[in-house]
Amino acid sequence: MVKSSSFKFGTVGSPIATPARPGGTVGGIQYAASIGLEALELAWVNGVRVGEATCAAIQQAGMENGIALSVHAPYYINLNGDDEKWPRLRTYLMDAAHFGNLAGATDIIFHPGTYFGRPVEQVLEVAIPRLRGCVEELRAAGNPVTLRPEISGKAAMLGSLVGVAMPNFWLGPLLIILFALKLEWLPVAGNEARFSIVLPALTLGLGLAAILSRMTRSSVLEVLSEDYVLTARAKGLPERTVILKHVLRNALMPVITIVGLQAGGLLSGAIITETVFAWPGIGSLLVNAIQARDYPLVQGCVLVISVSYVIVNLAADLAYALVDPRIRLEGRS
């Protein structure tokens, strides 16, 4: 069977067989495997309850066909809903987690709906304790599934997109206006004050962190569809161990490459940021040397920048060998 490189995820509906879907979820899993899908969300509607035998059949079908399962919980869980409605909504969420665990799902995806137009602070004051209570109850019962709001990944990617889209020459003055002029928490420029490094570091770090977060997320999602991740979960390993040891380590290769390039750029100087904050660095020193036609100083700056890139690339190559032992073995052979 040829695996599809474009369509790896799908959704299957009610776990119970119906005349329209004779196979139920088991049939959906078999069909998904036949067309090359590698993961399925079980779209279980409000109040769904299935027997342990059905859940065992779903789990067995997922393992036999190499399909990673998750549960798309009751469509909208109003964590900030009225107190008299919350017990029923909570029952829906906990049922999805319980039967999803029996069916072999690793996480429960839900929508934290907010319909009441309340301020965000009021919503969080109600939602966080309720969600924390659900998680604590699941852990106390030995349920390994993870409750995951669908909005979290989208919000993180939106934040990273904003970070990538903001250029340093615009972000730097914005931070100066907010933290130095309006709030008067930090110095405007220079390097004499104790916290002078904060604003230049934020200006450089926000954009770099945004790129890293997007790269890490895409790499982790790609690794999650691999067969060895499914095997690790089938062995009953804790989700934390699966993510940190099996997923994240194998997803670090492209991340290390990006970190190496970014570190080389930082060591070689950030001319715009140094100019905005009047920070004495090698980038601004190089520009001043060029303007003054101080050629020995220009040559020295270029030499330092070149050596910095070589050292960072060497460190990245060594990090490859630490993360992936196969690279070290190939080098020895």
N, C-alpha and C positions, 0 to 999 in steps of 0.2 A: 504494500500500500504506500502510495506517495503522499507525504505530508504537504499540506498547503503552506506556502510561505507568506501568504497574505491574510488568510482568515484562520485565526487560531482560537477564537472565542465564539461561543454561541449561547443561546438561551433556550431552555426547554420548560414547558409549562407544568400542568398538574402531574403529580407523581402517580395518580391513580389512572388506570386504563379506562378509556371511554370508547364508545363506538367510533368517534372521529379519530381517536388516537389509540388503537388497540394495544400498543405496546407500553403506553404510559411513559414514564421517565426512562425505564430500561430500554425501550425501543428508541427513544430519543438519543440515548447515549450510543447505542449501536449505530444509528444513522449518522450521528456526528462523527464517529470514528471512521465510518466508511467514506466520508467526504473530506477527511483530513483535518478535522478540528481537534484541538488538544485540550480545551478547557470548556466547561459549561457552567452557566449560572442556572440554578434550579429556581425558577420563578414561582414561588409558593405564595398563593394569595392569602388574605386574612383568614385566620382561623383554621388553616389546613392541619389536619391530623391524620397521620398514616401509622399503620402498625409497624412493629419492630421487624416483622418478616419482610415487608415492603422496603424498609430502609436498608436491611441487610442485602436484599437483591440489588438495590441501587448501588450500594457500596461495592458489591462484587462486580457488577457490570462496569463500574468506573475503573476498577483495578484491572480487569481483564482487557479492557479496550484502551488503557492508558489515557484516560480522560480525568483531568483534575477538576474537582467539583467545588463549587461555592453555592451559597444560598442567597438569592435575592429576596430579602425579607419582605413582609407586608409593606405595600408600596409606600405609604407615608406614615411614619411613626411620629406623632406630635409630642415631642418631648416637653414642649412648653404648653401643652393642652390643659384643659380644665381638670381639676383634681378628680372629679367624679368619672371622667373618661379615661384617666391614666391607667387604672388597674386593668381594664380590658385591653388597652393598647399594649401594656406591658406583657400581658399574657400572650398576645400575638407574637411579640418579639422573642420571648423566652421559649415559646413552642417552636419557632423557626430555628432557634439555636439548638434546642434539644434534639429535634428530629433531624436537623442538618448534621449534627454530630454523629447520630446513628447511621446516616446515609454516607458518611465519609467526607463531608464538606470540611474545609479548613477555615473558612471565615464566613461571617454573616454580613451581608451588605444591606444597609437600610438607608432610607431617606429621612433625615431629621427635618420634617416639614414645619414651617412657621407660617401660620395663616392669620395671626392676630395683630399684625402691625405694631408689635411691641418693640421698644428699643433693644438693641443687641445685648446690653448689660443685663436687662431683666430676663431675657430668654436664656442666657448662659447661667444665671443664678438658679433657674429651675432645671434646665436640661442636664447640666453636668452632674449634680447629685443623683438624679434619676438614672443616668447612664452608668455612673460609677456603681450604684447599687446593683444593677443588672450584671455588670462584669464581676463584682465580688461574689455574687451568688453563683455564677457559672464556675468560677475558680474553686469555690468551696465544694461544689458538686463534682469536681474533677473533669469538667467539660473543657476541652482544649481549644474550642473554636474561638475566633477573634471577632468581636463586634467592630465593624468598619463602616463609618458613615460614607456614603458615596461622594459627599461634597468635599471631603478632605483632600483627596488627590487633585481635584479640579482647582480648589483654592490655592494649593501649593504651586501648581503649575501657573496659575494666573499671577501669583506673586513673583515667581521666577521670570515670567514674561515681562513684567513691569521692570524688574531689575536689569534684564538684558537690554530693554528698550531705552533706559535712561543713560545718556552719555555723561562722562565724568565732568565735562565742562559745564553741564547744566545741573547735575546733582550736587557738585561741590558748593556753588553759590547758594543753592537751595538749603543745604544743611547749615551753611554759615548764617543765613537769614533766620532760620528757625532756632538753632541751638546757641548761636553766639549773640545775635542781635535781639531777638524776641525774648527768649528764655534766659539768656545771659548765663548759661551753664558752662560753656566752653570758650576758649580763646578763639579769636577770629583767624589768626595766621601766626606764622613763626614757629619756633621750636624751643622757646625759652620757658614757657609755662609747663606745669606738671602734666596736664592732660592735652597738650598740643597735638599729640599723635592720634587722638580719637577721631576727629573729623576726617583727616586724610585717610586713615585706615578704613573708616566706613565708606568713604567715596570709592576707594579701590575695591574693598571687599564685597560690597553688595552686588556689583556686576559679576565678579568672579564666582561668588557663591551661587548666583542664579544659574550661570552656565553649568556649574558642577551639579547642582540639584537636578537639572533637566537631564544631563547625561547619566547620572546615577539612576534616576527613575527609569529611563528607557532601557538601560542595561539590566537592571533588576527584573523588569517585566519580561525581558527576553529570556533571562535565565530561569525564571519561574516556570516556563513552559517545557523545560528539559526533563528527560525521563528520570534522571538521578534525583531530582527534587521530589517527584512523585514517589520514588522508591524510599527516600528518607522519611516522608510522611507516612507511607504505608508501614514502615517499621515502628511507628509510634513515637518518633522523636518529638520533643517539645517544639512548638512553632518557633520559639526564640532560637533554639539550636539550628533548626533548618535554615532560618533566615541568615543568621550571623555566620555559621560555619559553611553551609553548602551554597547558599545563594549569593550573599554579599561578597564572599571571597572570590567567587568565579566571575562576579560582575565588576570587579575592580580594575581589570586590565585597561579598558578604554578610559576609566576615570584617572588612572595613574598617568596615562599619556597627557590628558588635559591638564592635570596638576603640574606636570613637568613643564609644559609650555607656559602655563601661567606663572609658575615660580621663576622661570627664566626671564619673563617679561618684567616681573617685579624687581628682580635683582638688577636688571639693566636700566631701571629708572622709569618713572611714570611722569613724563614731561608736563602733561597738562595738569595733573593733580599737584605736582610740585610748584607749578606756576601759580595756580589758584590760591594755594595756601602759603605761598612764600616759604616753602620748605626746602632747605638745602639738600639736594640729592644729586646723584650722578647724572640724571637726565638733564636737569637745569644746568649743571656744571658743563655738560657737553655742549649745550646750546650757547651758553655764554662764551665758551672757548672758541666755537665756530665763528661767532660774531666778532670776537676780538682777534681772530686769525692766530690763535695760540696753538700752533700745530703740534708741538710736543704734548700739550695737555689733551688735545683731541686724540692723539695716538694712544695715550695712556687710558683714556676713557673707553676707547674702542677695545683695547686689550682686556680691560677689566670686564666689559660686557661679554666679550667672546669667551673668556675663561669661565665666567658665571654660567653661560649656556652649556659649556662642555661639562662642567661639574654637575649641573642639574640633570642633564641627559644621562650621565653616568649613574647618578642616584636612581633615576627612573628605571634604567635597565636592571640595576641590582634589585629594585623593588619588584620587577617582573618575576625574577627568580624566586623571591621570597613568597610571592602570592601563588605562583604556578610552578610546582616542582618539576613539571615536564620540561620547562625551559632550561632548568639547571642540568637535567639529565642529558638533554640533547647537546648542550654545550660541552659536557664531559666526553660524550662519544665523538 
